[in-house]
Amino acid sequence: MLFKELSVYLERLEKTASRIEITKILSELFKKTPSNEIDKVCYLVLGGLAPSYEGVILNIAEKMMFRVLAKAYNKDIPEVIKTYKEKGDLGHVAFSLAKANAGKLNVSEVHSELMKVAKEGGEGSQERRVEILAGLLKNLDPLSSKFASRIPVGRLRLGFSDKTVLDALSWMQTGDKSLKPQLEKAYQVLPDVGLLAREVKEKGVEKACKGIVPVVGIPVLPMLSQRIKSPTEMIEKMGEVDVEPKLDGLRILIHFIRGKLLKAFTRNLNETSRMFPELEKIGKFVDCDSAIFDCEAVGLDEKTKMMANFQTTMTRRRKHDIGETSKKVSIDFFIFDVISKDGKSLMDKNYLERRKVLEETVKIGGPFKLVPYEVTKDPKRINELYKKRISEGYEGIMVKRVNSGYIPGRTGWRWVKMKQGEEAQGKLADTMDVVVMGYTQGRGKRVSFGVGQFLVGVVDPTSRTLRGASKIKTTSKVGTGLTDEEFREIERRLKKLRTKDKPKEYEVHKNYTPDYWVAPSLVVEIAADEITKSPTHTAGIALRFPRLVRFRDDRNPNDATTLKELKRLFDLQKS
């Protein structure tokens, strides 16, 4: 397929607001796309080049694109900047400057050139990137140039996600979304829409989805917990359960092939192996050729040799001096599940079966530990174990239905958490992960911080924009619980996320309009004394005396607390 043909579809998608119409246009596009290019088409319409877990990022700054456009179209940089100020969009600049030509490059060729740009590094890489991009744009027609120039700066602006692509793959085959459940289940195990699309194109949805199993090296979407406060209710909903201590660390899935592969993925599918040089030792402690383990990476306090808090663990995220950081903050890996061993999926096995395999496979030693557990049907025993774990310094407990398979996401009361916030954090029994939506400038003593308060919200998957994105609804303004350094840190982070206009996902009452809007990206953990009904916050409920607990760099807005979960917390506080 010519990239010129793809660009016609991109133009149609850009001008379409209805999610159903977007789905139909995508399905039409996928029908016309050959199977050897449909993976690349999927990545490109989403504004990328590869599945997110591969970490392929172009990350081209606007200033560099000015140089690219100037070189491609033989213009002075000031002229390009002037045109940009007039049009306000790099794509429109490229469209206006590009010369008419046949646009004979196909999708694979354009994708290949963009991949070259992404992989460039080292001395002189900036110039080489400019050369490659300028050469690419020279060989594209104006419409193709419009979209090809937006992709490197992350501004394709089509406004839909992987889920809409899954809808379109179903629509391509049946003319409706009836096959979406099968596709979503497959996507949870293989979160690569390009690879899935190619399989569907070649085999059809049913055959493509039927044989999908966890693949070592490709992340699996993790199983997540829900909230239940009462042990009695836990037993009523779940029956016999396993009770484990809840750890305050970084959730990672370890992918291991002896002598060949070792990767660690977070719940957001980010590859983080470099953070944990200790993982290189895992081969000494496992009896298998390959496996995928679910675990919690927990930092240790150097002085007390006790488990450190989450923020201490996250110092391992630093890109440089990992060796030095690892000396200061050692890590233990608490393994609690196994979902694949020696090429065989264990996801359909119940918890006790998986636990047996885990105990047969992992030999405790070095930084590797197995999470202790106890099976019970007694609510009183759950409460006893909860109090015991709290006294031992854990956050609380995880309670897991023993007859459940490993099901990605939050479904069916399979895993629940029972957690106690520290008194300083608030009176509610649990904290919330909320999305920062905007902020007001600091006043008085906070002028130097740049931030006085920030507006936060929860995700409502039942309410969506025309393009299908979940709405984010306000629940509080936060201005307490931050140290001076944290005020400066959040200002540094939010300044990078500022947007001119309110994001379309946001539902905000006029009373809470901030000085600056920010893109939905930063997630923070908030504690509060109480949840109350609110006539003005768009969530319909508000947090009383909210305070910052920590930044959740391991989470994105899709992982944030939902409105449904917040309403449940509202109900739980009455019990």
C-alpha positions in Angstrom: 0.0 0.0 0.0 1.3 3.4 -0.9 1.7 5.8 2.0 -0.3 8.3 -0.1 -3.3 5.9 0.1 -2.9 5.6 3.9 -2.7 9.4 4.2 -6.1 9.7 2.6 -7.5 7.5 5.3 -5.6 9.5 8.0 -7.3 12.7 6.6 -10.7 11.1 6.8 -10.0 9.9 10.4 -8.9 13.3 11.4 -12.1 14.9 10.2 -14.4 12.3 11.8 -15.7 12.8 15.4 -17.9 9.7 15.7 -16.3 6.7 17.2 -18.5 4.3 15.2 -17.5 6.1 11.9 -13.9 6.0 12.9 -14.2 2.2 13.5 -15.9 1.8 10.0 -13.1 3.9 8.3 -10.4 1.8 10.0 -12.1 -1.5 9.1 -12.2 -0.3 5.4 -8.6 0.6 5.7 -7.7 -2.8 7.2 -9.6 -4.7 4.4 -7.5 -2.9 1.8 -4.2 -3.4 3.6 -2.1 -6.5 2.7 -1.3 -8.8 5.6 2.5 -8.0 5.3 1.8 -4.3 6.1 -1.2 -4.3 8.4 1.0 -4.4 11.5 2.8 -1.2 10.4 -0.5 0.5 9.4 -1.8 -0.2 12.9 1.2 1.3 14.6 1.2 4.3 12.3 -2.5 5.2 12.8 -1.8 5.1 16.5 1.0 7.5 16.0 3.8 5.0 16.7 6.1 2.6 15.0 5.9 -0.5 17.2 4.0 -1.9 20.2 4.5 0.3 23.3 6.4 -2.4 25.2 9.3 -2.2 22.7 10.0 1.4 23.7 10.5 2.6 20.2 10.3 6.4 20.5 11.1 9.1 17.9 10.9 11.9 20.5 11.8 14.7 18.0 11.6 18.2 19.4 9.8 21.0 17.5 13.1 22.9 17.0 14.6 19.9 15.2 11.5 19.6 13.0 12.0 23.2 12.0 15.4 22.3 10.7 14.0 19.2 9.0 11.3 21.2 7.2 13.8 23.9 6.2 16.1 21.3 4.7 13.4 19.3 3.0 11.8 22.2 1.3 14.9 24.4 0.8 13.7 27.2 3.1 15.3 29.3 5.8 14.5 28.2 9.4 13.0 31.7 10.3 10.6 31.3 7.4 9.5 27.9 8.7 9.0 29.2 12.2 7.0 32.1 10.8 4.7 29.7 8.9 4.4 27.6 12.0 3.3 30.6 14.1 0.6 31.3 11.4 -0.7 27.8 11.2 0.1 26.4 14.6 0.7 22.9 13.4 3.8 21.2 11.9 1.6 19.1 9.7 0.0 22.1 8.1 3.4 23.7 7.7 4.7 20.6 5.8 1.5 20.5 3.7 1.9 24.2 2.7 5.6 23.9 1.8 5.7 20.5 0.2 6.0 20.3 -3.6 3.5 18.2 -5.6 4.9 14.8 -6.6 3.7 11.3 -7.2 4.3 10.1 -3.7 5.5 6.7 -4.7 6.8 5.5 -1.3 4.8 2.6 0.2 3.9 2.2 3.9 6.8 -0.2 4.6 9.4 2.2 3.1 8.1 5.2 5.2 8.0 3.0 8.3 11.5 1.8 7.7 12.8 5.4 7.3 11.1 6.5 10.6 12.6 3.4 12.3 16.0 4.5 11.2 15.4 7.9 12.9 14.2 6.2 16.1 17.3 4.0 16.3 19.9 6.7 15.6 22.1 7.5 18.5 25.6 8.6 19.6 27.8 11.3 18.3 26.4 13.1 15.2 23.0 11.4 15.6 21.1 14.7 15.5 22.4 15.6 12.1 21.8 12.1 10.8 18.2 12.2 12.0 17.6 15.6 10.3 19.0 14.2 7.1 16.8 11.0 7.1 13.6 12.9 7.9 14.3 15.6 5.3 15.0 13.0 2.7 11.8 11.2 3.5 9.7 14.4 3.3 11.2 15.3 -0.1 9.8 12.1 -1.5 6.3 12.5 -0.2 3.3 14.3 -1.6 1.9 17.2 0.4 -0.9 15.2 2.2 1.6 12.4 3.1 4.1 15.1 4.3 1.4 16.5 6.6 1.0 13.2 8.5 4.6 12.0 8.2 5.8 15.3 9.9 3.4 14.9 12.8 4.5 11.4 13.8 8.1 12.2 14.9 6.8 14.8 17.4 4.0 12.6 18.7 1.2 14.8 17.3 -0.8 12.6 14.9 -3.9 13.8 16.7 -6.4 11.1 15.7 -7.6 10.5 19.2 -8.3 6.8 19.5 -6.6 3.9 21.1 -5.7 0.2 20.7 -9.3 -0.6 21.8 -10.8 1.1 18.7 -8.4 -0.8 16.5 -9.7 -4.1 18.1 -13.3 -2.8 17.3 -12.2 -2.3 13.7 -10.7 -5.8 13.4 -14.0 -7.2 14.4 -15.9 -4.9 12.1 -13.6 -5.9 9.2 -14.8 -9.5 9.5 -18.4 -9.2 10.6 -19.5 -5.6 10.1 -20.1 -5.2 13.8 -18.2 -5.5 17.2 -19.5 -9.0 18.0 -16.0 -10.5 18.0 -14.5 -7.8 20.2 -14.6 -10.0 23.4 -12.4 -12.6 21.7 -10.0 -9.9 20.5 -9.8 -8.3 23.9 -9.0 -11.6 25.6 -6.3 -12.2 23.1 -4.9 -8.7 23.5 -4.6 -9.2 27.2 -2.2 -12.0 26.6 -0.6 -10.5 23.5 -0.8 -6.7 23.8 0.5 -6.0 20.3 -2.3 -4.7 18.0 0.0 -5.0 14.9 0.9 -8.6 15.4 -2.7 -9.4 16.4 -4.0 -7.7 13.2 -1.7 -9.6 11.0 -2.8 -12.9 12.6 -6.5 -11.9 12.1 -5.8 -10.8 8.5 -4.3 -14.2 7.7 -6.4 -16.6 9.8 -9.6 -14.8 10.8 -10.5 -13.7 14.3 -11.5 -17.1 15.8 -8.4 -19.0 14.6 -6.1 -16.1 15.4 -7.4 -15.7 19.0 -7.8 -19.4 19.8 -4.1 -20.3 19.8 -2.8 -17.2 21.7 -0.7 -18.0 24.8 1.9 -16.0 26.8 5.1 -15.5 24.9 8.3 -15.0 26.9 9.6 -11.5 25.9 6.2 -10.1 25.2 4.4 -8.6 28.2 1.1 -9.9 29.5 -1.4 -7.5 31.0 -1.3 -8.3 34.7 -4.1 -9.5 37.0 -5.3 -6.6 39.2 -7.1 -6.3 42.5 -10.4 -4.8 43.6 -11.5 -3.4 46.9 -13.5 -5.1 49.6 -13.3 -3.9 53.2 -15.2 -6.6 55.0 -13.6 -10.2 55.4 -17.1 -11.6 55.7 -18.0 -10.1 52.3 -14.8 -11.5 50.9 -15.7 -15.0 51.8 -19.3 -14.5 50.5 -18.1 -13.3 47.1 -14.9 -15.5 46.8 -15.3 -18.6 48.8 -12.0 -20.2 49.9 -9.1 -17.7 49.6 -5.4 -17.3 49.9 -4.2 -14.5 52.1 -0.8 -12.8 51.4 1.0 -9.7 52.7 0.5 -6.6 50.6 3.9 -5.2 49.5 4.7 -1.6 48.8 6.9 -2.0 45.7 7.0 -2.0 42.0 4.9 -4.7 40.3 7.0 -6.4 37.6 6.6 -9.5 35.4 9.9 -11.3 34.9 10.4 -13.0 31.5 13.2 -15.6 31.5 14.8 -17.9 29.0 18.0 -19.6 30.2 21.0 -18.1 28.5 19.0 -16.1 26.0 16.6 -13.6 27.4 15.8 -11.7 30.5 13.3 -8.9 30.6 11.2 -7.2 33.3 7.9 -5.4 32.4 5.9 -3.1 34.6 2.0 -3.2 34.7 2.2 -0.4 32.1 4.2 -2.7 29.8 7.4 -0.7 30.2 10.6 -2.7 29.9 12.6 -2.0 33.0 15.3 -4.7 33.1 18.1 -2.0 33.3 16.7 -1.0 36.7 17.4 -4.4 38.2 20.9 -5.8 37.6 20.2 -8.3 40.4 17.9 -10.2 38.0 20.9 -11.5 36.2 21.3 -13.9 39.1 17.8 -15.5 38.6 19.1 -18.4 36.6 20.8 -19.8 39.7 17.5 -19.9 41.6 15.0 -21.4 39.0 14.5 -24.9 37.8 13.2 -24.4 34.3 14.3 -23.3 30.8 11.8 -20.5 30.5 9.1 -18.8 32.6 7.1 -15.7 33.3 6.9 -14.8 37.0 4.7 -12.1 38.6 6.4 -10.4 41.5 6.9 -7.2 43.5 10.3 -5.5 43.5 10.8 -4.0 46.9 13.7 -1.7 48.0 15.5 -2.2 51.3 16.4 0.6 53.7 20.2 0.5 53.9 20.3 1.5 57.6 17.4 -0.6 59.0 17.6 -3.5 56.4 13.8 -3.3 56.5 11.5 -2.9 53.5 11.7 0.7 52.1 8.8 2.8 50.9 7.7 2.9 47.3 9.5 6.2 46.5 12.8 4.7 47.7 12.3 1.7 45.4 11.6 4.0 42.5 15.0 5.7 42.7 16.0 2.8 40.5 14.3 4.5 37.6 17.2 6.8 37.1 18.7 6.4 33.7 22.3 6.8 34.9 24.4 5.4 37.6 22.3 2.3 38.2 25.3 0.6 39.6 25.8 3.2 42.2 22.1 3.4 43.0 21.8 -0.4 43.4 24.6 -0.2 46.0 22.5 2.4 48.0 19.1 0.8 47.5 19.2 -3.0 47.3 16.1 -4.9 45.9 14.3 -8.0 46.9 12.0 -9.7 44.5 8.9 -11.2 46.1 7.5 -13.7 43.6 3.9 -14.6 44.1 2.7 -16.2 40.8 3.8 -17.9 37.6 1.8 -17.7 34.4 4.1 -19.6 32.0 6.7 -22.4 32.3 8.8 -24.0 29.6 6.5 -22.7 26.9 3.2 -23.9 28.5 0.6 -21.4 29.7 -0.5 -21.7 33.3 -3.1 -18.9 33.0 -6.1 -21.4 33.0 -4.8 -23.2 36.1 -6.2 -22.2 39.5 -4.2 -20.4 42.1 -3.2 -23.4 44.1 -2.0 -25.3 41.0 0.1 -22.3 39.9 1.4 -21.9 43.5 2.6 -25.6 43.4 4.4 -25.0 40.1 5.9 -21.9 41.6 7.3 -23.7 44.7 8.7 -26.5 42.5 10.4 -24.0 40.2 11.8 -21.2 42.4 14.6 -21.9 44.9 14.7 -19.2 47.5 18.0 -17.4 47.7 19.9 -14.2 47.0 17.3 -11.4 46.3 14.6 -13.9 45.4 11.8 -14.8 47.8 8.4 -16.4 47.7 5.5 -14.4 49.1 4.1 -16.3 52.2 0.4 -17.3 52.0 -2.3 -19.0 54.0 -5.5 -20.6 52.7 -8.7 -20.0 54.7 -12.5 -19.8 54.6 -12.8 -18.0 57.9 -13.4 -14.2 57.9 -12.0 -14.0 61.5 -8.7 -15.5 60.3 -8.5 -13.0 57.5 -8.9 -10.2 60.0 -6.2 -11.8 62.2 -3.8 -12.0 59.3 -4.6 -8.4 58.3 -3.7 -7.2 61.8 -0.6 -9.4 61.9 0.7 -8.1 58.6 0.1 -4.5 59.6 2.1 -5.0 62.8 4.9 -6.4 60.7 5.1 -3.3 58.6 3.2 -4.4 55.5 0.5 -2.2 53.8 -2.1 -4.8 54.5 -3.1 -8.0 52.8 -4.0 -9.4 49.4 -6.8 -11.9 49.3 -7.1 -14.2 46.3 -9.7 -16.7 45.2 -8.0 -20.1 45.2 -10.1 -21.5 42.3 -9.4 -18.6 39.9 -7.2 -18.7 36.9 -4.9 -15.8 36.0 -7.3 -13.3 34.4 -5.8 -10.0 33.3 -7.5 -6.8 34.6 -10.0 -6.3 37.4 -12.9 -8.8 37.0 -15.1 -11.0 39.1 -13.8 -10.5 42.6 -10.8 -12.8 42.1 -8.1 -10.6 43.8 -9.0 -8.0 46.4 -6.8 -5.9 48.7 -7.4 -4.8 52.3 -5.1 -1.9 53.0 -4.6 0.6 55.8 -3.3 4.0 55.1 -1.0 5.5 57.7 -2.7 8.0 60.1 -0.8 10.8 58.5 -2.3 9.9 55.2 -5.9 10.1 56.1 -8.8 8.3 57.8 -10.1 6.3 54.8 -9.1 2.7 54.8 -7.4 3.1 51.4 -5.8 5.6 49.1 -6.7 6.5 45.5 -4.7 6.9 42.3 -5.9 10.0 40.6 -5.1 11.9 37.4 -3.7 15.4 37.6 -5.8 17.6 35.3 -4.4 21.1 35.9 -3.0 23.5 38.5 -3.2 27.0 39.8 -0.1 29.2 40.3 1.4 29.5 43.7 0.4 32.5 45.7 1.8 33.9 49.0 4.4 31.5 50.4 4.0 29.2 47.4 4.9 31.8 44.7 8.4 30.3 44.5 7.0 26.8 44.0 5.0 27.7 40.9 2.1 25.5 42.1 -0.5 26.4 44.7 -3.0 23.6 44.2 -3.6 21.0 41.5 -6.9 19.6 40.3 -7.3 15.8 40.2 -9.9 13.5 38.8 -10.9 9.8 38.4 -11.6 7.9 35.2 -15.1 7.1 34.1 -15.0 4.3 31.5 -18.8 4.5 31.2 -18.7 8.0 29.9 -16.7 8.7 26.7 -15.7 11.4 24.3 -17.0 11.1 20.7 -13.7 9.4 19.8 -14.1 6.9 22.5 -11.7 8.1 25.2 -12.8 7.6 28.8 -13.9 10.8 30.5 -12.0 12.1 33.5 -14.1 13.7 36.2 -13.0 16.0 39.0 -13.0 15.0 42.6 -10.7 17.4 44.4 -8.1 20.1 44.5 -5.0 19.2 46.4 -2.6 21.6 48.1 -1.5 19.8 51.2 0.7 16.9 52.1 3.6 18.2 49.9 7.0 19.1 51.1 8.7 22.1 49.6 10.7 19.7 47.4 7.5 17.9 46.2 5.9 21.3 45.3 8.9 22.0 43.1 8.9 18.5 41.7 5.3 18.6 40.7 5.7 22.0 39.1 8.6 20.7 37.1 6.5 17.7 35.9 3.4 19.7 35.2 5.1 22.4 33.3 6.1 19.8 30.7 2.5 18.7 30.3 0.8 22.1 29.9 -1.7 22.4 27.1 -3.3 25.5 25.6 -6.8 24.1 25.7 -8.7 21.8 28.1 -8.3 18.2 27.0 -11.5 16.8 25.6 -11.5 13.9 28.1 -11.9 16.4 31.0 -15.3 17.2 32.6 -14.8 20.2 34.8 -17.3 22.6 36.5 -16.5 26.2 35.8 -15.7 26.8 39.5 -12.7 24.6 39.2 -11.1 25.9 36.1 -7.3 25.9 36.8 -4.7 28.5 35.6 -3.1 25.8 33.5 -4.5 22.7 31.9 -2.2 19.6 31.6 -2.4 16.6 29.4 -3.7 13.4 31.1 -0.4 11.8 32.0 0.6 12.2 35.7 -0.9 9.9 38.3 -0.6 10.6 42.0 -1.7 8.6 45.0 -4.0 10.6 47.3 -5.2 10.0 50.9 -8.2 11.7 52.4 -10.3 11.8 55.6 -13.6 11.3 54.0 -15.5 11.0 50.7 -18.6 13.2 50.5 -21.3 14.0 47.9 -20.6 17.1 45.8 -22.9 19.2 43.6 -20.0 20.8 41.7 -17.3 18.2 41.3 -18.2 16.3 38.1 -17.6 12.9 39.7 -20.6 13.7 42.0 -18.4 13.0 45.0 -15.4 14.8 46.5 -12.5 14.0 48.8 -12.3 15.9 52.1 -8.9 17.0 53.3 -7.0 15.3 50.4 -3.2 15.0 50.7 -0.5 13.8 48.4 1.0 10.4 49.4 3.4 9.9 46.4 3.9 10.1 42.7 2.8 6.9 40.9 5.3 6.8 38.1 4.4 3.1 37.6 0.9 4.0 36.5 -0.8 5.8 33.7 -4.4 7.2 33.5 -5.7 3.8 32.4 -4.6 2.4 35.7 -6.1 5.2 37.8 -9.0 4.8 40.2 -12.3 4.6 38.3 -15.4 6.5 39.3 -17.0 3.1 40.1 -14.2 2.2 42.5 -14.4 5.7 44.1 -18.2 5.2 44.6 -17.5 1.8 46.2 -15.0 3.4 48.6 -17.7 6.0 49.4 -20.1 3.1 50.3 -17.4 1.2 52.2 -16.7 4.1 54.6 -20.2 3.7 55.9 -19.7 0.1 56.8 
